[in-house]
């Protein structure tokens, strides 16, 4: 597991360790280095509320597995996103001794999660995830995996875009009934769905433009950025991970305040 800063300070307070030992442990745990290539920020969770996540695009499969495993050893759970050649990952990971871990590979999302069997994810609330079309589902699944690592329950509804607007209303009703803290709305093409959703609900909406389009890929991003409907924040194209983290942090703050 990662550095337990609270326990470290308690040990210092109770005279079990010296000030020099505290300083040394913090320095040693600042990052982990794998073969002088990957420098892992194993203490990021203490600063930001979410552990470091491995961006898999362009990395070798063995580099991804070793990095995620090292982070899981420190934090109990770890995630990699945007993994190229996800089929190869399924074969390569069998070569590692992971009997003490749960492994989850989401081929559609192109993600890998490694979780220590003794690690319990603390549940902190609910978030809705909506896609305009089925082509947007891989990005939605990336957001979903990110949220679940953060302890957020995800209420999903796919393929409810404006081409058949009647499909949207039962979805929003179900999410409101489930008391989601916010809604992630993922859309390509003209990217209008997030604006419509934000005009109908009283909770934050996070728009995710995707590269799904017949024409210029930037169109849905520009549509969302130029929305006239307040309450909508926008992440970059195909950034399901960024949307998931943003929604997860909103949920975490609400949970912590309501628990006091």
C-alpha positions, 0 to 999 in steps of 0.5 A: 500500500502507499504511504499512510501519512496519517499513521506516519504523523501519529507515530511521530507524535507518539515518539515511535519515529524521529523527524528525520525518519518521517522526512526520509519516508516521505522522500522515498515514497514521492515516486517509484521508478521502473527501469529508469523509464516510468516514474510513478507518482504513488502519492498523488491520491493524497494530493488530488483524491485519485491515484495516478492513472497510467495513460496506455497509448504508445506504451509497451504492454509489459510497461503498462502491466508493470506500472499498474501493478506497482501502483496497485501495490502502493494504493490498493487499486490502479487503472490504465486507459487508452491501451493500444492492442487490448487483445495482446494485453489479455494474453500478456497479463497471464504471464504475471503472478497476480493471484492476490489481485482482481483483474478487470480488462474492459476491451471496449473502454481499452482499460485495465484495472488491477485491485488488491483482493484485500482492498475495499473501495469506499462507496461515495455516491452516484453519477449518470452517464449518457451517450448520444449514440452507440459509437460513443459507448467506448468513451462512456465505458472509459468514464464508467471505469474511472468512476468505479475506481473512485467508488462511484456507482454509475447509472448508464443509459446509452443511445439516447441522442437527439435523433430520437429525443423521446428516448432521453426523458425516461433516462433523465427521470431514472437518473433523478430518481437515483439521485445522481450528483451529476451527469456525464453526457457523451456525444459526437456528430453535432454534439447537441445532447449535453446542452439539452440535458443541462437545460432539463436538470438542476445538477452539473452536466459534463459534456464529452465530445467524441471523434464520432462524425461524418465530417470535421471532428472538432464540431461537437467540441465547438458546439458544447463550448458555445452552449447557451445552456448554463450548468454545462462544463466541457472536457476535451475530445474523447476524454472519458477519463477526464470527465469521470475524474471531474464527476467523481470529485464532485461526488466525493465533495458532496459525500464528505459534506453530507457525512459530517 
